[in-house]
Amino acid sequence: MAGQSRKWMILVATIWIQAFTGTNFDFSTYSSNLKSVLGISQVQLNYLAVASDLGKVFGWSSGLALLYFPLWTVLFAAAIMGFVGYGVQWLVITNVISLPYILVFLCCLLAGLSICWFNTVCFVLCIRNFPANRSLALSLTVSFNGVSAALYTLAYNAINPVSTELYLLLNALVPLFVSFAAFIPILRQPPLEPLPPDGVRRDSLMFLLLNILAVLNGVYLLLFRSKTSDVTSARLLFGGSILLLILPLCLPGLVYARNWYLHNIHSSFRLEGSGFILVDVDELEMHKGMVTREASLEGYQLLNDDVVRAVNTPDQKSFIEDDDGCCCTKLITRNQLGMLGEEHPLSLLLCRSDFWLYYIAYFCGGTIGLVYSNNLGQIAQSLGQSSETTTLVTLYSSFSFFGRLLSATPDYIRAKVYFARTGWLAVALLPTTIALFFLASSGSLAALQAGTALIGLSSGFIFAAAVSITSELFGPNSVGVNHNILITNIPIGSLVYGFLAALVYESHSVARSKTESVICMGRDCYLLTFVWWGCLSVIGLASSVVLFLRTRRAYQRFEQDRITSSMLYS
């Protein structure tokens, strides 16, 4: 009984961690000051943004650390890395100390690595404590990573809205304080117990309540994203955002009270031998195929023998292995994924066409959105909208949050509308393509705000859905390694896309004086960049569509088995 409430406490702890550790999203707010203090070019500034993303290349180290150290140790190691990485940058930007460029680069790298370690801790906590609702837990907690920039902007306005270096100080200190707050719930993790027959349904309702609270958070941050001239008002707004983050703490108490009532009071009035079945079979889910390869194979033999026989029929075999088919058919059917949840070790993962299609879709979708957010400061400055930078960063953050929340939509509507999660990924890539070409066609503030919102929405969905997709396509037990391999595209994309943007920027820029950094003003600073990014996003969209066509049969089989399992247990 207490274990059920403790697992919800852990979920609230992961929400807090995610909400305050998306510190890379506020890079644009202080990037211009950092560029000026260091006296570096736009290309060199891009390398600092890449360094933060480059930490993801070493994300596998967090999984390795978990093999030898307890979870709370990895959590505090992440907090200390962030404290050092951002703290040293704060000392540099405030002119307390002076460091060569290479050491600032290493500090950015260390700060980026801390974010990856925080994320790994949260992923592991969700997968361990919510095995039957892992996709809901992951999408909810990862969603709050998108509001970090908005929360830090509110804190910045409440403390000192004229000092952009304050962001770096907050980035260094706040995650460390949150780690202490999350320490006790993580230390007192409940033992893993199988859910009762109605447990999945009850947990799903709890997740629905949490998502409603999350939407309130997002709407609140979106409505009050603008600067306020009154510091007192800013502090009240920041206090309101913290209160909304504290509200989910009420849920563990509700769970405990409900269980106590059922155990001590309701059981006294229970009618034995009742013939009524109170379990909604539509919401029961048999997560076979999502634990181990062996469990998946047993489930498919037991629950879907007719499908297996159909696959082995001559007609079906000819469809899959027809050498005389067109190129499109071969592309879609060759080495097609047979079922969800099959574990993929590294050697098998890198040989699968599905992984590389997935990699390209992410590389040309979510990664472009992240690089766009890194360049928001210079984009706004080039269009004469420097005063709107913090507002734009918060806008991107808020819509990224909504996009991450929307990634849970497939799980809530699957009973009425079932669509493979890879299909949702293709749909999510479309707003980025539209936004980039829209930004290329107009340089107005309205276009900038609309494009930022669309890109934030799209990239947020991709970031949150990616963990569940990786788990489903390549196995949940290998997700820690496989997902870190997938996100190596982020530093690569950050380097390539950022370098492209920096070259275009500097080709249209002029130096205001010999001692000041180079500044570019006008639409031409990013026009060609938006066109190139838009064309690349079309490639990502095409890859996601092919991935959907290749995997939809596996998703359909899994859904058929889920329905069959529900009927067997009803």
ZAMARGU-4260 file (C-alpha; in steps of 0.2 Angstrom, whole numbers, plus 5000, padded with zeros to 4 digits):
<rodrens>
0) 5000/5000/5000 | 5014/5012/5005 | 5024/5006/4990 | 5010/5012/4978 | 5012/5030/4985
5) 5031/5029/4985 | 5031/5026/4967 | 5021/5041/4963 | 5033/5051/4974 | 5047/5045/4963
10) 5037/5051/4948 | 5035/5068/4955 | 5054/5068/4959 | 5058/5064/4941 | 5046/5078/4936
15) 5056/5090/4947 | 5073/5084/4940 | 5067/5086/4922 | 5059/5103/4925 | 5075/5111/4931
20) 5089/5101/4921 | 5084/5106/4903 | 5098/5120/4905 | 5104/5119/4887 | 5088/5127/4881
25) 5092/5144/4888 | 5109/5145/4879 | 5102/5159/4868 | 5098/5170/4882 | 5116/5173/4887
30) 5125/5167/4871 | 5128/5185/4864 | 5135/5191/4881 | 5147/5176/4881 | 5152/5179/4863
35) 5156/5197/4868 | 5166/5193/4884 | 5176/5180/4875 | 5179/5190/4859 | 5175/5176/4848
40) 5167/5174/4831 | 5150/5166/4827 | 5158/5150/4821 | 5167/5149/4838 | 5151/5152/4847
45) 5143/5138/4838 | 5157/5127/4844 | 5152/5131/4862 | 5134/5126/4858 | 5140/5110/4850
50) 5151/5106/4865 | 5135/5106/4876 | 5127/5094/4864 | 5143/5084/4862 | 5140/5078/4880
55) 5127/5066/4873 | 5141/5057/4864 | 5147/5051/4881 | 5130/5048/4887 | 5134/5029/4888
60) 5145/5033/4903 | 5129/5036/4913 | 5123/5018/4909 | 5140/5011/4913 | 5140/5021/4930
65) 5124/5013/4935 | 5131/4996/4933 | 5143/5000/4947 | 5135/5013/4958 | 5118/5016/4965
70) 5106/5028/4957 | 5107/5042/4969 | 5126/5043/4966 | 5124/5045/4948 | 5111/5059/4951
75) 5123/5069/4962 | 5137/5066/4950 | 5126/5074/4937 | 5123/5088/4948 | 5141/5091/4952
80) 5146/5091/4934 | 5133/5104/4930 | 5138/5114/4945 | 5156/5115/4939 | 5152/5117/4921
85) 5140/5131/4922 | 5148/5139/4938 | 5165/5141/4929 | 5156/5149/4914 | 5147/5161/4926
90) 5164/5166/4933 | 5170/5169/4916 | 5155/5179/4909 | 5155/5190/4925 | 5174/5193/4922
95) 5179/5186/4939 | 5191/5174/4931 | 5198/5173/4913 | 5200/5157/4904 | 5206/5152/4887
100) 5193/5147/4874 | 5197/5128/4875 | 5193/5127/4894 | 5177/5136/4892 | 5173/5123/4878
105) 5177/5109/4890 | 5165/5117/4903 | 5151/5117/4890 | 5155/5099/4887 | 5154/5095/4905
110) 5138/5104/4907 | 5130/5095/4893 | 5136/5078/4900 | 5127/5082/4916 | 5110/5084/4907
115) 5113/5067/4899 | 5116/5059/4916 | 5101/5067/4923 | 5090/5061/4909 | 5097/5043/4911
120) 5092/5043/4929 | 5074/5049/4925 | 5073/5036/4911 | 5078/5022/4923 | 5067/5027/4937
125) 5052/5027/4925 | 5055/5011/4917 | 5059/5002/4934 | 5043/5009/4943 | 5031/5009/4929
130) 5034/4994/4918 | 5016/4993/4913 | 5014/5012/4909 | 5032/5016/4904 | 5027/5026/4889
135) 5015/5037/4899 | 5028/5039/4913 | 5042/5044/4900 | 5032/5056/4890 | 5025/5065/4905
140) 5042/5067/4914 | 5052/5071/4898 | 5039/5084/4894 | 5044/5094/4909 | 5062/5095/4902
145) 5054/5107/4889 | 5048/5120/4902 | 5066/5123/4910 | 5069/5138/4899 | 5052/5146/4904
150) 5055/5142/4922 | 5072/5150/4922 | 5066/5165/4913 | 5053/5168/4927 | 5066/5166/4940
155) 5077/5178/4930 | 5064/5191/4929 | 5060/5189/4948 | 5078/5191/4954 | 5087/5202/4942
160) 5080/5205/4924 | 5095/5215/4918 | 5109/5203/4921 | 5108/5189/4908 | 5123/5180/4916
165) 5111/5176/4930 | 5105/5161/4919 | 5122/5153/4921 | 5122/5155/4940 | 5104/5147/4941
170) 5109/5133/4929 | 5123/5129/4941 | 5114/5130/4957 | 5096/5125/4955 | 5099/5107/4948
175) 5110/5104/4963 | 5096/5109/4975 | 5083/5099/4966 | 5094/5083/4967 | 5094/5085/4986
180) 5075/5087/4986 | 5073/5071/4975 | 5086/5061/4986 | 5074/5054/4999 | 5061/5047/4986
185) 5074/5039/4975 | 5083/5032/4991 | 5066/5024/4996 | 5061/5016/4980 | 5047/5002/4983
190) 5050/4984/4977 | 5043/4980/4960 | 5026/4972/4963 | 5015/4965/4949 | 4999/4976/4947
195) 4982/4969/4951 | 4970/4967/4937 | 4963/4984/4938 | 4980/4992/4941 | 4984/4997/4923
200) 4967/5006/4922 | 4970/5015/4939 | 4987/5020/4935 | 4981/5027/4918 | 4968/5038/4927
205) 4982/5044/4938 | 4992/5049/4923 | 4978/5058/4916 | 4976/5069/4931 | 4995/5072/4930
210) 4994/5077/4912 | 4980/5089/4916 | 4991/5097/4929 | 5005/5097/4916 | 4994/5106/4904
215) 4990/5119/4917 | 5008/5122/4920 | 5011/5124/4901 | 4997/5136/4899 | 5002/5146/4914
220) 5020/5148/4908 | 5014/5152/4890 | 5002/5166/4896 | 5015/5174/4908 | 5030/5172/4897
225) 5033/5190/4894 | 5044/5202/4905 | 5036/5211/4918 | 5042/5228/4924 | 5036/5225/4942
230) 5048/5214/4951 | 5035/5210/4964 | 5023/5204/4950 | 5037/5193/4943 | 5041/5185/4960
235) 5022/5181/4962 | 5022/5173/4944 | 5037/5163/4948 | 5029/5158/4965 | 5014/5152/4955
240) 5024/5141/4944 | 5033/5133/4958 | 5016/5130/4967 | 5010/5121/4951 | 5025/5110/4952
245) 5022/5106/4970 | 5003/5101/4967 | 5007/5083/4960 | 5014/5079/4978 | 4995/5078/4983
250) 4993/5062/4972 | 5004/5050/4983 | 4993/5055/4998 | 4977/5052/4988 | 4984/5035/4982
255) 4988/5030/5000 | 4971/5037/5007 | 4962/5027/4993 | 4971/5011/4997 | 4968/5013/5016
260) 4950/5015/5013 | 4948/5000/5001 | 4958/4989/5013 | 4950/4994/5030 | 4933/5001/5026
265) 4927/4995/5009 | 4932/4977/5012 | 4920/4976/5026 | 4906/4979/5015 | 4912/4968/5000
270) 4899/4955/4994 | 4908/4939/4991 | 4904/4929/4976 | 4898/4943/4966 | 4897/4939/4947
275) 4901/4957/4941 | 4917/4961/4933 | 4923/4978/4936 | 4938/4978/4925 | 4937/4988/4909
280) 4945/4975/4897 | 4948/4989/4884 | 4961/4997/4896 | 4970/4981/4901 | 4987/4978/4892
285) 4998/4963/4891 | 5015/4970/4889 | 5023/4954/4882 | 5036/4958/4869 | 5041/4972/4880
290) 5051/4963/4893 | 5062/4950/4885 | 5064/4942/4868 | 5059/4925/4875 | 5043/4932/4883
295) 5039/4940/4866 | 5041/4924/4857 | 5030/4914/4869 | 5017/4927/4868 | 5016/4927/4849
300) 5015/4908/4849 | 5001/4908/4862 | 4990/4923/4857 | 4993/4925/4838 | 4996/4908/4830
305) 4985/4912/4816 | 4995/4927/4812 | 5011/4917/4813 | 5004/4904/4801 | 4999/4918/4789
310) 5016/4924/4789 | 5023/4907/4784 | 5011/4904/4770 | 5018/4905/4752 | 5008/4920/4748
315) 5014/4930/4762 | 5032/4924/4759 | 5031/4929/4741 | 5026/4947/4747 | 5040/4949/4759
320) 5054/4941/4749 | 5049/4945/4731 | 5065/4948/4721 | 5055/4954/4706 | 5046/4968/4716
325) 5049/4986/4713 | 5062/4996/4722 | 5049/5004/4734 | 5042/4987/4739 | 5060/4981/4742
330) 5064/4996/4753 | 5048/4994/4763 | 5048/4975/4765 | 5067/4969/4765 | 5073/4964/4783
335) 5056/4971/4790 | 5054/4971/4808 | 5044/4956/4814 | 5038/4961/4831 | 5040/4974/4844
340) 5051/4973/4859 | 5065/4962/4852 | 5081/4966/4861 | 5094/4973/4849 | 5112/4972/4855
345) 5124/4985/4847 | 5130/4974/4833 | 5112/4970/4828 | 5106/4988/4830 | 5119/4995/4818
350) 5114/4982/4805 | 5096/4986/4804 | 5089/4998/4791 | 5075/5003/4803 | 5088/5011/4815
355) 5096/5021/4801 | 5080/5027/4795 | 5075/5032/4813 | 5092/5040/4815 | 5090/5051/4799
360) 5072/5056/4804 | 5079/5062/4821 | 5094/5070/4814 | 5084/5080/4801 | 5070/5084/4813
365) 5072/5086/4832 | 5090/5090/4830 | 5086/5105/4818 | 5074/5111/4831 | 5087/5111/4845
370) 5100/5120/4834 | 5087/5133/4830 | 5084/5136/4848 | 5103/5138/4851 | 5103/5151/4837
375) 5087/5161/4843 | 5097/5174/4851 | 5107/5179/4835 | 5091/5176/4824 | 5081/5189/4835
380) 5096/5201/4835 | 5098/5200/4816 | 5079/5204/4814 | 5081/5219/4826 | 5071/5210/4839
385) 5084/5208/4853 | 5072/5213/4866 | 5061/5198/4862 | 5075/5185/4864 | 5069/5179/4882
390) 5051/5179/4876 | 5055/5169/4861 | 5066/5157/4871 | 5051/5155/4883 | 5039/5153/4868
395) 5050/5139/4861 | 5051/5131/4878 | 5032/5131/4881 | 5028/5124/4865 | 5041/5111/4866
400) 5033/5106/4883 | 5016/5105/4874 | 5024/5094/4860 | 5031/5082/4873 | 5014/5081/4882
405) 5006/5077/4865 | 5018/5062/4863 | 5007/5053/4875 | 4992/5055/4864 | 4994/5038/4855
410) 4992/5029/4872 | 4976/5038/4877 | 4967/5036/4861 | 4973/5019/4855 | 4956/5011/4860
415) 4947/5022/4847 | 4960/5027/4835 | 4976/5016/4833 | 4991/5023/4824 | 5008/5016/4825
420) 5020/5027/4835 | 5032/5029/4821 | 5017/5036/4811 | 5015/5049/4824 | 5033/5053/4822
425) 5031/5057/4804 | 5016/5068/4808 | 5027/5077/4821 | 5040/5081/4808 | 5029/5091/4797
430) 5027/5107/4807 | 5046/5109/4807 | 5046/5109/4788 | 5032/5121/4787 | 5040/5133/4800
435) 5057/5134/4792 | 5050/5138/4774 | 5038/5151/4783 | 5053/5159/4791 | 5062/5160/4775
440) 5048/5169/4767 | 5045/5182/4780 | 5055/5191/4793 | 5042/5199/4803 | 5040/5197/4822
445) 5024/5187/4820 | 5032/5175/4808 | 5046/5173/4820 | 5035/5169/4834 | 5024/5157/4824
450) 5039/5148/4817 | 5047/5146/4834 | 5031/5139/4842 | 5029/5126/4828 | 5047/5121/4829
455) 5046/5120/4848 | 5030/5109/4846 | 5038/5098/4833 | 5054/5095/4842 | 5046/5093/4859
460) 5036/5078/4852 | 5051/5070/4844 | 5062/5071/4860 | 5048/5064/4871 | 5042/5050/4859
465) 5060/5045/4854 | 5063/5035/4871 | 5047/5025/4869 | 5050/5022/4850 | 5068/5016/4854
470) 5061/5004/4868 | 5047/4997/4856 | 5058/4995/4841 | 5074/4989/4848 | 5070/4982/4866
475) 5067/4990/4883 | 5081/4981/4891 | 5093/4989/4879 | 5086/5006/4879 | 5099/5014/4890
480) 5113/5010/4877 | 5102/5011/4861 | 5095/5028/4865 | 5111/5035/4869 | 5118/5029/4852
485) 5103/5037/4843 | 5106/5054/4851 | 5124/5055/4845 | 5115/5063/4830 | 5112/5078/4841
490) 5130/5084/4843 | 5134/5079/4825 | 5119/5089/4819 | 5123/5103/4831 | 5140/5104/4823
495) 5135/5103/4805 | 5119/5114/4805 | 5127/5126/4817 | 5142/5128/4807 | 5131/5130/4791
500) 5122/5144/4800 | 5137/5152/4806 | 5145/5153/4789 | 5130/5161/4782 | 5129/5173/4796
505) 5147/5179/4795 | 5146/5180/4776 | 5133/5194/4778 | 5140/5202/4794 | 5151/5217/4797
510) 5163/5222/4811 | 5156/5237/4821 | 5174/5240/4827 | 5191/5232/4828 | 5188/5227/4847
515) 5170/5221/4845 | 5163/5205/4839 | 5155/5203/4822 | 5137/5207/4820 | 5125/5203/4806
520) 5109/5213/4804 | 5095/5209/4791 | 5085/5194/4784 | 5099/5188/4774 | 5109/5183/4790
525) 5098/5167/4791 | 5088/5166/4775 | 5099/5154/4766 | 5100/5144/4783 | 5082/5142/4784
530) 5081/5136/4766 | 5094/5123/4769 | 5087/5117/4785 | 5069/5116/4777 | 5076/5105/4763
535) 5085/5094/4776 | 5069/5092/4786 | 5060/5086/4770 | 5073/5072/4770 | 5069/5068/4788
540) 5050/5068/4784 | 5053/5056/4770 | 5064/5044/4781 | 5050/5044/4795 | 5037/5039/4782
545) 5047/5025/4776 | 5050/5019/4794 | 5032/5020/4797 | 5028/5009/4782 | 5041/4997/4787
550) 5036/4995/4805 | 5017/4997/4804 | 5014/4978/4803 | 5024/4975/4819 | 5013/4988/4828
555) 4997/4980/4821 | 5002/4963/4827 | 5006/4970/4844 | 4989/4979/4845 | 4980/4963/4840
560) 4989/4953/4854 | 4985/4967/4866 | 4966/4965/4862 | 4968/4946/4862 | 4976/4947/4879
565) 4962/4958/4886 | 4949/4946/4880 | 4958/4931/4888 | 4959/4940/4905 | 4942/4947/4904
</rodrens>
